[in-house]
Amino acid sequence: MGLDVGKFMKNPEYELKITTYRDIFQVEAQERDRFGKDYEKLSACIVMSKNDLAKMGLKSGDRVKVTNNYGSIVVEVKESKRDEPGGVAFMVNSPWSNVLVSDETGGKGIPEFKNITAKISLVKEEITTFESLMESFRKCL
């Protein structure tokens, strides 16, 4: 029986910039069933370039914790289908990405959805559920 040294080592954290976007497929799934599995599958994810995934030792389908000063979520990593240069990750505008958005508006009245700084690390935890997000939002009110 070998010693699993990996379970004692902390997964490395990487800093990244995230920009959010609208997605027609996610909007359609939301229209069908806002709280359904299709909506969650299309919303609880982060899309990254092949190069960034390789640099961070991640692969499509891994679960990662994304954390900043405003919140923390666990989502699935997806490799971008485009040939992205890297350096920026993408998340669909959803309750999952909104956890990471600052409530500061810089006098504009609109939060910053395009330049979110966060840390990402590989985890074995389950993806953050819609129900737990709603519970967190309720606690803030």
Residue pairs with C-beta under 8 A, 6 or more apart in sequence:
11 121
11 122
11 123
12 56
12 57
12 121
13 119
13 120
13 121
14 55
14 56
14 119
14 120
14 121
15 117
15 118
15 119
15 120
16 48
16 52
16 87
16 88
16 89
16 117
16 118
16 119
16 120
17 87
17 88
17 89
17 115
17 116
17 117
18 46
18 66
18 88
18 89
18 90
18 91
18 97
18 100
18 116
18 117
18 118
19 88
19 89
19 90
19 91
19 113
19 114
19 115
19 116
20 90
20 91
20 92
20 93
20 97
20 101
20 113
20 114
20 116
21 90
21 91
21 92
21 93
22 92
22 93
23 42
23 92
25 42
26 39
26 42
26 43
26 92
26 94
29 36
29 38
29 39
29 41
29 42
30 39
32 38
32 39
33 39
35 130
39 130
40 127
40 129
40 130
41 76
42 92
43 92
43 94
43 95
43 96
43 97
44 73
44 75
44 76
44 94
44 96
44 127
44 128
45 75
45 76
45 77
45 78
45 91
45 92
45 96
46 64
46 66
46 75
46 76
46 77
46 78
46 89
46 90
46 91
46 120
47 78
47 79
47 80
47 89
47 90
47 91
48 56
48 58
48 77
48 78
48 79
48 80
48 84
48 86
48 89
48 90
49 79
49 80
49 83
49 84
49 85
49 86
49 87
50 79
50 80
50 84
51 84
51 85
51 86
52 84
52 86
52 87
52 89
53 59
53 60
53 77
53 79
55 86
56 120
56 122
57 122
58 64
58 77
58 122
59 77
59 79
60 77
60 78
60 79
61 76
61 77
61 78
62 76
62 77
62 122
63 74
63 75
63 76
63 77
63 122
63 123
63 124
63 125
63 126
63 127
64 74
64 75
64 76
64 77
64 120
64 121
64 122
64 123
65 72
65 73
65 74
65 120
65 121
65 123
65 125
66 72
66 73
66 74
66 75
66 100
66 118
66 119
66 120
67 73
67 118
67 119
67 120
67 121
68 100
68 116
68 117
68 118
68 119
69 102
70 99
70 100
70 101
70 102
70 103
71 99
71 100
71 136
72 99
73 96
73 99
73 100
73 128
73 133
74 123
74 125
74 126
74 127
74 128
75 91
75 96
75 127
75 128
76 127
80 90
89 120
91 97
91 100
93 113
95 130
95 133
95 134
95 137
96 128
96 133
97 113
97 116
99 128
99 133
99 136
100 116
100 118
101 111
101 112
101 113
101 116
102 111
102 112
102 116
103 111
104 111
104 112
105 111
105 112
106 112
